[in-house]
Amino acid sequence: MNLHGWIIYNGSLKGRKFRDFAEWIQEAAQKQGSSTNIYKNNELLVLLQTNQIQLLTEDMPALPDYVVFADKDIYLAKQLELLGIPVFNRADTIELSDDKIATYQKLSQHNIPIPTTIVAPKVFISENTHLENLDNISKKLGFPLIIKEAFGSFGEQVYLIHDQIMLRQKAMELQGKPYLYQQFISSSYGKDLRLQVVGNNVVAAMKRQATDDFRANVSAGATMQAYVPSKQEESLAISAAKAIGADFAGVDLLFGENGQAIVCEINSNAHIRNMYDCTGVNAADHIIAYILNTLYAKKKGTRT
């Protein structure tokens, strides 16, 4: 049975990496006998009417057997699910992954090791923010500490705070936005691990190292090298992905002081070219194999 899929990415974002991911998934699907179409998210509009849920597009094709959703357009992903289409990753997973606060809450709920985290209280823009809480926050976390905006990518909304003056300045700057305060893991300064999880397996891993930055994002200039994770690191990454319901994800781990890994972030739409360049593993092949096996098993179970 030849299953047909859609691959959806955000066409409004600059750069080739988003289209690149979609094309890699498409090539992997073709190799495994599954036809696909690639769509920009704004080519498939959410249309809601009384007692009717559908998509609005110029030339509406037949609905697919599955969707690989390489975007953060939660409403579109949810619409596809409401139409009965299996979506990988699901809308609620993408939403969790995109919100760092919600991610840490879910990880803590599942007893997964994370840096100590304090969520900034919700305030509205005014002269009176929660500055009276900053002394308690700094006493709990110590300096330096990390401030992270709840929504952000490529490490651009993550700040290293060295003292009380910087803390107050950043708190005033971010008022009205959701963000968090977090323990700084000094033993992982400028380095971390990225493990690519697909289903119940870690299919590839790399170590990232920055020379002059506390963050280890490759997009910010960090170098990468292939890495063989320990069983504990693999188990932690898989557990973290499962905690947010991810079918596949890039899980970032920090090096704790005692050598135990700590979950930093989970990316439900991790770009896979860097992992391939570093390790030679094409995660797209594993992602498509997982999706097709999941769908075939479900159809077989339905027939029986």
Salt bridges, closest charged atoms under 4 A:
ASP20 OD2 - ARG273 NE 2.74
GLU23 OE1 - ARG16 NH2 2.75
GLU23 OE2 - ARG19 NE 3.09
GLU81 OE1 - LYS78 NZ 3.88
ASP98 OD1 - LYS72 NZ 3.05
GLU149 OE1 - LYS177 NZ 3.79
GLU173 OE2 - LYS170 NZ 3.13
ASP192 OD2 - ARG208 NH2 2.85
ASP213 OD2 - ARG215 NH2 2.90
ASP247 OD2 - ARG90 NH1 3.37
ASP252 OD1 - ARG194 NE 2.42
ASP252 OD2 - ARG208 NH2 3.24
GLU265 OE2 - LYS148 NZ 3.45
ASP285 OD1 - LYS31 NZ 2.97
